[in-house]
Amino acid sequence: MTKKDFPRIHFYDQDFVDIYDKTWAWISDFWEKSSENRTIGGKFFSYPGASEVRQEDAIYSSFFLVYSNRIFPANTTLDIFYSKQEANGAIRWAYNLATGDPEYTPENPEGVGPPLFAWAEFNLYHKAANKKRIKEILPIIDRYTTWIDENFKAENGLYRAPAAASGMFNAPRENAAYPIDFNCMMAVNALYFSKLSEILNDKDTSSRYKRQYFSLKTRIESMMWDAEDGFYYDLDADGQRIKTQTLAGYWPLLTEIPNYDKAERIIAKLQDPNYFGTQHPFPSVAVHEQAFRENGEGYLGSVFPHLNFIVIKGLERYQQWALARECAVRHLYFILDSMNPEGSRQRGSLIEAYLPTKEGPAAAPQTPLPASYGGIFPRRQYLTYDALSTVCLMVENIVGLFISLPRKTVDWNIPNLEIMGIENLALKKNLITILSGKSARGWEIHMESEKLYYFTINILGGKRKTLPIPSGKCSMQIDKL
């Protein structure tokens, strides 16, 4: 195998391996190339047939493209948005492919998108270790943050942004003036901008953004947390909590905002069938809410892979490894079963949104779709969302590998020993293979690498060990750890 191949996944359920492999084949259909009738050139990630390139596609796709062994560069779509920055710092949510012009909607007149560039770049850094890139893009994100502050930050310290900026187009949030998810996205932006500045040893900028993070965290805690319900809510124009529980209330986990007592309360709702603990985790609206629809109807109960990704990454922040993996496995089984409910999975396709209580695609909403949907919901093969599950969650939560190239570390968090692993994953110029299996001597982990790195195995039953892994082939017996 060469470095131009995709990394191979090993797992005891071959269906999981097959959908992972197929996703890479499907991504080639999303990989746009230069065209004579387009202003935006180069190679980038975009939904086939779309007339624009979208900010959420650029950001979310970077999290799974980093595992393509650089066959599909994870940064090129992000770079389109950086190149479009205006003099006032603005970057808009979408740009027309033919003209290169920004796009606006009545629901989002300023064209603001999910402000998650810093988070995406932090993840890219740990997969590519490109410090030069951080130095180039931080001033862009800094100006972008200033533009958002100047246009959307209110006197109370929270952000008054359109709900359309964070998606969830028909969720029961009509009166939300201060969306919990957008405010948490800005906290994520500040948190990871601070971390990126630390990498450059820019202590002043790091401290400035850390202060922004803690300031926003304090306001979210004091104004959006409801102690009686144990949940985070949107606020209306008067600063009053809108007591409708949607999955947007789980963004604070990713942002590391709640203390462990508060986190336990909202995490418990993920396992409660009256809230978000449906058979297919997690519905976009709590089951007990009047607005909840069993057939999904857009954001009235559908299961969206990108929101599941956010919730599962939030669970990681609170060391809920076993629950995160359990939910990822259940989610992927429902994706597989939904590909062709009549029988063979081979002829099916991935979809944008799923039913919360059984397999199958979610129903379209009764209300008109946003113009950007082209009259179609759920969209087929919407890999911006789906590949987060079939690639990213597969590597990081089901197999359980967490990689940091600059630290030269690979952490493997597994709840129990199974036949699984990854083969020929490129860490820059280093190909690594990590596989677990059972032999006559018991459970062993076999590893192969071209360079030294540090490997931490964390078996959640109680064993944890960090070892330097030399170049070449080696193995370790679990019983002797």
Backbone torsions as a table, in degrees:
resi	resn	phi	psi	omega
1	MET	NA	138.7	-179.3
2	THR	-105.8	173.0	-179.5
3	LYS	-71.4	-6.9	177.9
4	LYS	-91.8	5.7	174.6
5	ASP	-95.9	155.8	173.1
6	PHE	-73.8	149.6	175.1
7	PRO	-62.6	145.2	-179.5
8	ARG	-98.6	138.4	177.0
9	ILE	-100.1	139.1	172.4
10	HIS	-115.5	130.1	180.0
11	PHE	-155.3	150.4	-174.8
12	TYR	-66.7	-23.7	176.7
13	ASP	-99.2	109.4	-174.9
14	GLN	-63.8	-26.9	178.3
15	ASP	-61.1	-36.1	177.6
16	PHE	-65.3	-40.9	179.4
17	VAL	-65.5	-42.0	-177.8
18	ASP	-63.5	-43.7	-177.8
19	ILE	-70.0	-32.3	173.9
20	TYR	-62.1	-48.0	-179.5
21	ASP	-63.6	-42.5	-179.1
22	LYS	-64.5	-33.9	-178.9
23	THR	-58.7	-41.8	179.2
24	TRP	-63.5	-36.8	177.3
25	ALA	-66.2	-40.4	179.9
26	TRP	-68.6	-33.4	-178.5
27	ILE	-60.1	-29.6	178.6
28	SER	-59.6	-28.3	176.5
29	ASP	-73.8	-18.9	179.7
30	PHE	-91.8	-10.7	-172.9
31	TRP	-86.0	102.2	-174.8
32	GLU	-80.4	146.6	176.8
33	LYS	-122.3	166.3	-177.9
34	SER	-57.9	147.1	179.2
35	SER	-142.7	149.1	-176.7
36	GLU	-64.3	-29.5	-177.3
37	ASN	-94.9	21.7	179.9
38	ARG	-126.3	138.1	173.9
39	THR	-77.6	-39.6	179.2
40	ILE	-81.3	116.2	-176.6
41	GLY	-110.8	-166.4	-179.1
42	GLY	79.8	-168.8	178.9
43	LYS	-110.1	132.0	-177.5
44	PHE	-157.3	172.9	-175.8
45	PHE	-100.4	125.8	179.5
46	SER	-156.0	150.9	179.2
47	TYR	-65.8	130.7	-177.9
48	PRO	-56.2	130.8	178.7
49	GLY	86.6	-8.0	179.7
50	ALA	-67.8	146.9	179.4
51	SER	-91.2	-4.6	-179.1
52	GLU	-140.7	163.1	171.2
53	VAL	-105.3	134.9	-168.9
54	ARG	-113.7	147.1	-178.4
55	GLN	-61.6	-41.4	-178.8
56	GLU	-66.4	-33.6	175.7
57	ASP	-62.7	-44.7	-178.5
58	ALA	-61.9	-43.5	-175.5
59	ILE	-74.3	-54.9	-175.9
60	TYR	-65.5	-37.9	-178.1
61	SER	-64.4	-28.3	-179.4
62	SER	-61.9	-26.0	-177.0
63	PHE	-74.3	-25.4	175.6
64	PHE	-103.8	-25.7	178.6
65	LEU	-66.5	-21.6	177.4
66	VAL	-63.9	-15.9	179.4
67	TYR	-97.5	14.4	-177.9
68	SER	-90.8	8.2	-174.7
69	ASN	56.0	35.6	176.2
70	ARG	66.9	13.1	173.2
71	ILE	-66.4	-40.1	172.9
72	PHE	-115.5	100.5	-178.4
73	PRO	-57.6	132.9	-175.3
74	ALA	-80.0	-11.9	-172.3
75	ASN	-100.7	-15.8	-168.9
76	THR	-67.7	-35.0	178.7
77	THR	-71.3	-38.0	174.9
78	LEU	-59.9	-39.3	-176.5
79	ASP	-65.3	-27.6	175.7
80	ILE	-59.5	-44.3	-177.5
81	PHE	-70.1	-37.7	176.9
82	TYR	-63.6	-37.8	-178.6
83	SER	-69.7	-19.1	-178.4
84	LYS	-93.4	2.9	-177.1
85	GLN	-59.3	135.0	-179.7
86	GLU	-87.5	169.3	-176.1
87	ALA	-60.0	-30.9	-179.8
88	ASN	-84.6	2.1	178.5
89	GLY	98.2	-7.4	-174.9
90	ALA	-67.1	139.1	165.8
91	ILE	-128.2	126.4	-173.3
92	ARG	-92.7	164.9	-171.9
93	TRP	-70.8	-22.2	-178.3
94	ALA	-156.9	153.1	177.7
95	TYR	-132.3	134.6	-179.1
96	ASN	-66.7	130.9	-176.6
97	LEU	-68.5	-32.6	-176.9
98	ALA	-77.2	-42.1	-173.8
99	THR	-104.8	-22.2	-174.9
100	GLY	80.1	3.0	-177.3
101	ASP	-80.3	149.8	175.3
102	PRO	-68.5	153.8	179.8
103	GLU	-114.8	144.7	-178.6
104	TYR	-130.6	158.6	175.8
105	THR	-133.9	158.7	176.8
106	PRO	-58.4	-33.1	179.8
107	GLU	-76.0	-17.6	-176.1
108	ASN	-141.4	69.9	-170.7
109	PRO	-64.5	-24.0	177.8
110	GLU	-91.8	-6.7	178.5
111	GLY	65.6	36.6	179.4
112	VAL	-83.2	137.8	-179.5
113	GLY	-111.8	-176.3	179.8
114	PRO	-65.6	117.7	-173.1
115	PRO	-81.7	71.3	-173.6
116	LEU	-121.2	21.5	-179.0
117	PHE	-60.5	-42.1	-176.6
118	ALA	-63.8	-40.0	177.8
119	TRP	-62.8	-45.8	179.3
120	ALA	-61.3	-41.8	-178.4
121	GLU	-69.7	-34.6	176.6
122	PHE	-63.1	-41.7	177.6
123	ASN	-65.8	-42.1	177.6
124	LEU	-60.0	-40.6	-178.8
125	TYR	-61.0	-40.4	-177.9
126	HIS	-75.9	-11.2	175.0
127	LYS	-103.2	-15.9	-176.5
128	ALA	-126.3	-20.5	178.3
129	ALA	57.1	39.5	-178.6
130	ASN	-98.5	89.9	-178.4
131	LYS	-69.0	-30.7	179.1
132	LYS	-60.8	-38.4	179.8
133	ARG	-63.4	-41.1	179.5
134	ILE	-58.4	-43.8	-179.6
135	LYS	-61.4	-33.0	-177.5
136	GLU	-79.7	-36.8	-171.6
137	ILE	-93.5	-19.8	-177.9
138	LEU	-60.6	-42.1	176.6
139	PRO	-60.5	-32.8	178.6
140	ILE	-66.5	-48.0	-179.5
141	ILE	-67.2	-32.3	178.2
142	ASP	-63.3	-47.1	178.3
143	ARG	-65.3	-37.5	177.8
144	TYR	-62.7	-43.5	178.2
145	THR	-62.4	-41.4	178.3
146	THR	-61.8	-41.2	177.9
147	TRP	-60.8	-43.9	178.9
148	ILE	-64.1	-42.8	178.5
149	ASP	-58.4	-44.6	-175.6
150	GLU	-69.2	-27.4	-174.3
151	ASN	-103.9	-21.6	-171.8
152	PHE	-129.5	-10.5	-178.7
153	LYS	-81.3	125.8	-177.3
154	ALA	-93.0	172.7	-178.4
155	GLU	-65.0	-25.3	179.8
156	ASN	-79.9	1.5	177.2
157	GLY	89.6	-7.8	176.0
158	LEU	-94.6	170.3	-178.4
159	TYR	-103.5	125.2	177.1
160	ARG	-99.6	94.4	-174.4
161	ALA	-125.0	155.1	178.5
162	PRO	-66.1	141.7	179.1
163	ALA	-60.3	-26.7	-179.9
164	ALA	-63.1	-21.5	-178.6
165	ALA	-64.5	-26.6	-178.7
166	SER	-112.3	14.9	176.4
167	GLY	91.9	-132.8	174.6
168	MET	39.6	55.7	-165.9
169	PHE	-61.6	-36.2	-177.7
170	ASN	-118.5	19.8	176.8
171	ALA	-62.4	154.1	-178.6
172	PRO	-74.3	68.7	-176.6
173	ARG	-132.9	32.2	-171.5
174	GLU	-56.8	-35.2	-175.2
175	ASN	-98.7	11.7	-178.0
176	ALA	-73.6	117.3	175.5
177	ALA	-98.8	-32.4	178.8
178	TYR	-120.0	89.6	-175.4
179	PRO	-70.4	135.7	179.6
180	ILE	-63.5	-38.8	-177.1
181	ASP	-69.3	-42.6	179.9
182	PHE	-64.7	-40.1	178.6
183	ASN	-65.0	-37.1	176.3
184	CYS	-69.7	-35.2	175.8
185	MET	-60.1	-40.1	177.7
186	MET	-67.4	-33.2	174.8
187	ALA	-67.9	-40.6	175.2
188	VAL	-59.7	-44.1	178.9
189	ASN	-57.7	-47.0	-179.2
190	ALA	-66.5	-41.8	-178.4
191	LEU	-61.3	-47.3	-176.1
192	TYR	-81.7	-24.9	171.5
193	PHE	-63.9	-40.6	177.1
194	SER	-60.4	-43.4	179.7
195	LYS	-65.3	-39.7	178.2
196	LEU	-65.6	-38.0	177.5
197	SER	-65.1	-36.0	177.3
198	GLU	-62.6	-35.8	178.8
199	ILE	-61.7	-34.7	177.8
200	LEU	-86.5	2.8	-177.9
201	ASN	60.5	30.6	176.4
202	ASP	-93.6	85.8	-172.7
203	LYS	-69.0	-34.4	-179.4
204	ASP	-64.7	-48.3	179.6
205	THR	-66.1	-39.8	178.6
206	SER	-59.9	-43.6	179.9
207	SER	-66.4	-38.2	-179.9
208	ARG	-62.3	-45.5	-179.8
209	TYR	-73.7	-28.9	176.6
210	LYS	-67.1	-37.8	175.9
211	ARG	-64.3	-41.3	177.6
212	GLN	-60.4	-42.0	-179.4
213	TYR	-61.9	-49.6	-177.2
214	PHE	-68.6	-32.7	176.9
215	SER	-64.4	-45.8	179.8
216	LEU	-69.6	-38.6	177.6
217	LYS	-57.9	-44.3	179.9
218	THR	-61.4	-41.9	-178.8
219	ARG	-69.9	-39.6	176.9
220	ILE	-62.4	-42.5	179.9
221	GLU	-63.3	-45.8	-173.2
222	SER	-78.4	-29.1	-172.4
223	MET	-107.3	-29.7	-172.4
224	MET	-106.7	-14.7	177.8
225	TRP	-84.5	131.5	176.7
226	ASP	-109.9	110.8	-175.0
227	ALA	-66.4	-34.0	-178.5
228	GLU	-68.2	-43.6	-178.3
229	ASP	-87.8	-17.9	-176.4
230	GLY	64.7	49.2	-174.9
231	PHE	-155.6	157.5	176.0
232	TYR	-100.0	134.0	-175.9
233	TYR	-123.2	157.1	165.3
234	ASP	-65.6	160.7	173.7
235	LEU	-115.5	147.8	174.9
236	ASP	-85.1	-174.7	-175.5
237	ALA	-62.7	-24.2	179.2
238	ASP	-91.7	4.4	179.6
239	GLY	81.8	13.8	178.7
240	GLN	-91.6	142.6	-179.0
241	ARG	-68.7	135.1	175.1
242	ILE	-95.9	105.6	-168.6
243	LYS	-83.1	62.8	171.0
244	THR	-120.1	124.0	-174.3
245	GLN	-92.5	112.0	176.2
246	THR	-120.1	168.9	-178.4
247	LEU	-67.7	-13.3	174.5
248	ALA	-59.0	-24.8	180.0
249	GLY	-69.7	-1.6	178.5
250	TYR	-100.3	-3.5	174.0
251	TRP	-58.7	-33.0	178.4
252	PRO	-58.2	-26.8	176.7
253	LEU	-63.9	-46.5	179.1
254	LEU	-60.9	-33.5	-176.7
255	THR	-83.8	-3.3	179.5
256	GLU	59.4	39.5	-177.9
257	ILE	-85.4	-50.8	-175.3
258	PRO	-73.0	148.2	169.4
259	ASN	-72.3	176.6	-172.5
260	TYR	-67.0	-31.4	177.9
261	ASP	-65.4	-45.1	178.6
262	LYS	-67.6	-39.6	179.6
263	ALA	-61.5	-40.5	178.9
264	GLU	-60.4	-36.3	-178.8
265	ARG	-68.0	-43.2	-178.9
266	ILE	-79.2	-29.8	176.3
267	ILE	-66.2	-36.0	178.5
268	ALA	-59.1	-32.1	179.8
269	LYS	-69.1	-21.5	177.3
270	LEU	-70.9	-17.7	-179.1
271	GLN	-109.0	1.1	-178.7
272	ASP	-97.6	119.3	-177.4
273	PRO	-63.4	-14.9	176.4
274	ASN	-83.1	-9.7	-179.3
275	TYR	-116.4	-95.8	-176.0
276	PHE	-118.6	6.5	-177.3
277	GLY	-87.6	51.0	177.2
278	THR	-74.4	168.5	-179.8
279	GLN	-56.8	-45.1	173.5
280	HIS	-98.8	106.0	-179.1
281	PRO	-75.0	142.4	-4.3
282	PHE	-129.4	136.8	179.1
283	PRO	-69.2	151.5	-177.3
284	SER	-72.3	-17.4	176.0
285	VAL	-130.4	140.6	179.6
286	ALA	-59.2	142.7	-175.3
287	VAL	-59.8	-34.8	-175.8
288	HIS	-76.2	-10.6	-178.5
289	GLU	-72.5	143.6	179.4
290	GLN	-60.5	-30.3	-177.0
291	ALA	-76.5	-14.2	-175.2
292	PHE	-62.4	136.2	177.0
293	ARG	-124.8	127.1	-179.7
294	GLU	-64.4	-25.8	179.8
295	ASN	-92.7	10.2	172.7
296	GLY	90.0	-71.3	-179.5
297	GLU	49.9	60.9	-179.1
298	GLY	72.1	-130.7	-177.6
299	TYR	-92.3	32.0	175.1
300	LEU	-104.1	21.7	178.1
301	GLY	145.7	-7.5	178.7
302	SER	-63.0	155.6	173.3
303	VAL	-98.1	120.2	-179.0
304	PHE	-109.4	124.8	-178.4
305	PRO	-56.6	-35.4	-177.9
306	HIS	-70.5	-32.9	176.8
307	LEU	-73.4	-36.0	173.8
308	ASN	-60.8	-38.9	177.5
309	PHE	-59.3	-44.9	179.7
310	ILE	-62.9	-45.5	-179.1
311	VAL	-63.5	-43.9	-178.3
312	ILE	-66.9	-39.4	175.4
313	LYS	-65.3	-33.2	175.3
314	GLY	-66.2	-39.8	177.0
315	LEU	-61.1	-37.0	177.4
316	GLU	-59.1	-39.5	-176.9
317	ARG	-60.5	-22.1	-179.1
318	TYR	-112.2	25.9	174.1
319	GLN	57.3	29.4	177.5
320	GLN	-89.9	59.0	-172.6
321	TRP	-63.7	-45.4	-176.1
322	ALA	-65.0	-44.0	179.0
323	LEU	-66.0	-40.8	178.8
324	ALA	-59.8	-43.3	-179.3
325	ARG	-69.1	-43.2	179.2
326	GLU	-57.8	-45.0	-179.5
327	CYS	-68.2	-37.0	177.7
328	ALA	-64.7	-41.3	179.4
329	VAL	-65.5	-46.8	178.4
330	ARG	-60.5	-43.3	179.3
331	HIS	-59.4	-45.1	-177.7
332	LEU	-69.5	-34.4	175.3
333	TYR	-62.2	-40.9	178.6
334	PHE	-67.7	-35.3	175.5
335	ILE	-61.5	-45.6	179.9
336	LEU	-63.6	-45.9	-178.6
337	ASP	-67.4	-23.1	-179.1
338	SER	-84.5	-12.2	-176.3
339	MET	-66.6	-33.7	176.1
340	ASN	-157.4	83.4	-176.5
341	PRO	-58.7	-21.9	-177.7
342	GLU	-77.0	-20.6	-176.6
343	GLY	171.1	-110.6	-172.0
344	SER	-62.1	136.8	176.6
345	ARG	-81.8	-12.0	-171.2
346	GLN	-66.6	-29.3	-174.6
347	ARG	-97.0	0.6	-175.7
348	GLY	-83.6	-178.5	177.6
349	SER	-140.5	161.5	173.8
350	LEU	-77.4	155.8	-179.0
351	ILE	-135.7	164.2	-173.9
352	GLU	-71.3	-35.2	-173.1
353	ALA	-148.9	146.6	-172.1
354	TYR	-124.6	163.6	175.3
355	LEU	-72.1	148.0	-176.8
356	PRO	-86.9	-18.8	-173.9
357	THR	-118.1	-4.6	176.3
358	LYS	-159.9	173.9	-178.5
359	GLU	-74.6	156.3	176.5
360	GLY	125.1	162.8	179.4
361	PRO	-74.1	147.1	176.1
362	ALA	-67.3	155.9	177.0
363	ALA	-80.5	155.9	175.6
364	ALA	-71.5	152.2	178.3
365	PRO	-70.4	159.0	177.6
366	GLN	-75.5	-24.9	-179.7
367	THR	-87.7	159.7	-179.6
368	PRO	-60.7	144.9	177.2
369	LEU	-79.0	153.5	171.3
370	PRO	-58.5	151.0	-177.0
371	ALA	-58.3	-30.9	-177.0
372	SER	-66.6	-15.4	-179.8
373	TYR	-82.4	-13.3	-179.9
374	GLY	64.0	26.7	178.0
375	GLY	77.0	10.4	-176.0
376	ILE	-121.0	127.3	171.1
377	PHE	-154.0	133.3	-6.6
378	PRO	-80.0	149.0	-179.9
379	ARG	-76.0	137.8	178.5
380	ARG	-78.3	146.1	177.0
381	GLN	53.1	40.5	178.7
382	TYR	-83.4	79.8	-169.9
383	LEU	-68.9	-19.4	174.2
384	THR	-50.2	-42.0	178.3
385	TYR	-90.4	-48.0	-169.3
386	ASP	-66.5	-38.9	-177.7
387	ALA	-69.7	-18.7	171.1
388	LEU	-59.7	-33.5	179.4
389	SER	-85.0	-49.6	-171.8
390	THR	-78.0	-16.8	176.3
391	VAL	-115.6	-61.4	-171.6
392	CYS	-66.2	-52.6	178.6
393	LEU	-65.7	-30.8	178.1
394	MET	-62.0	-47.3	-179.0
395	VAL	-72.2	-47.8	-167.9
396	GLU	-87.3	-29.1	-173.5
397	ASN	-117.2	-34.5	179.5
398	ILE	-84.7	-51.3	170.4
399	VAL	-75.5	-39.5	169.8
400	GLY	97.5	24.5	-175.4
401	LEU	-97.7	132.9	176.4
402	PHE	-125.6	123.5	-168.3
403	ILE	-120.4	136.3	172.0
404	SER	-131.9	108.3	-179.4
405	LEU	-66.5	-45.9	-179.8
406	PRO	-63.0	-31.7	177.6
407	ARG	-84.6	-10.3	-175.6
408	LYS	56.7	45.2	-177.1
409	THR	-126.5	145.8	169.6
410	VAL	-129.8	119.4	176.5
411	ASP	-103.8	135.4	178.6
412	TRP	-121.7	106.4	178.9
413	ASN	-101.3	113.5	-178.7
414	ILE	-133.5	138.9	-178.8
415	PRO	-74.9	-29.0	177.4
416	ASN	-160.8	166.6	-175.9
417	LEU	-79.9	128.2	178.4
418	GLU	-141.5	165.6	175.2
419	ILE	-78.1	105.5	-178.2
420	MET	-167.9	172.1	178.4
421	GLY	153.8	-167.0	-179.3
422	ILE	-136.3	146.3	-176.0
423	GLU	-128.4	131.3	175.9
424	ASN	58.4	53.3	171.3
425	LEU	-89.9	125.8	-177.5
426	ALA	-84.4	119.6	170.1
427	LEU	-106.4	87.2	-173.0
428	LYS	60.6	-107.7	179.8
429	LYS	-101.8	17.4	-177.1
430	ASN	-120.0	119.3	174.5
431	LEU	-92.7	129.6	179.0
432	ILE	-124.2	151.0	174.6
433	THR	-133.0	131.2	178.0
434	ILE	-134.9	116.1	-177.4
435	LEU	-135.3	137.5	174.6
436	SER	-107.7	145.1	179.7
437	GLY	-163.6	168.9	-177.9
438	LYS	-110.9	131.3	177.8
439	SER	-123.6	-173.1	178.6
440	ALA	-63.8	-23.2	-179.6
441	ARG	-89.5	-1.5	-177.8
442	GLY	110.7	-164.1	-179.0
443	TRP	-73.6	132.4	179.4
444	GLU	-132.2	153.2	171.5
445	ILE	-114.8	122.4	179.7
446	HIS	-103.0	133.4	-176.2
447	MET	-132.8	147.2	175.8
448	GLU	-141.2	134.5	-177.2
449	SER	-152.0	152.7	176.7
450	GLU	-90.1	-17.1	-178.9
451	LYS	-141.4	163.7	177.8
452	LEU	-66.2	139.2	168.3
453	TYR	-150.3	171.6	-177.8
454	TYR	-109.6	128.2	-173.5
455	PHE	-115.5	126.2	176.1
456	THR	-114.9	121.9	174.5
457	ILE	-105.6	130.7	-178.5
458	ASN	-126.6	95.7	175.8
459	ILE	-87.8	116.6	-166.3
460	LEU	-65.4	-11.0	174.0
461	GLY	-71.4	-12.5	175.8
462	GLY	145.5	-12.8	-177.2
463	LYS	-97.4	132.7	176.6
464	ARG	-143.7	131.3	-176.8
465	LYS	-152.4	139.1	174.8
466	THR	-115.2	128.6	-177.2
467	LEU	-135.9	144.8	171.3
468	PRO	-77.0	130.5	-179.7
469	ILE	-104.0	114.7	-177.8
470	PRO	-75.9	171.5	175.4
471	SER	-68.4	153.6	-177.8
472	GLY	96.6	-160.7	-178.0
473	LYS	-102.7	143.8	175.6
474	CYS	-156.7	170.1	177.6
475	SER	-148.7	159.9	176.6
476	MET	-136.8	142.9	175.8
477	GLN	-93.4	126.5	-176.2
478	ILE	-62.5	-38.7	-176.7
479	ASP	-63.0	-20.7	-176.8
480	LYS	-98.2	2.5	178.6
481	LEU	-67.8	NA	NA
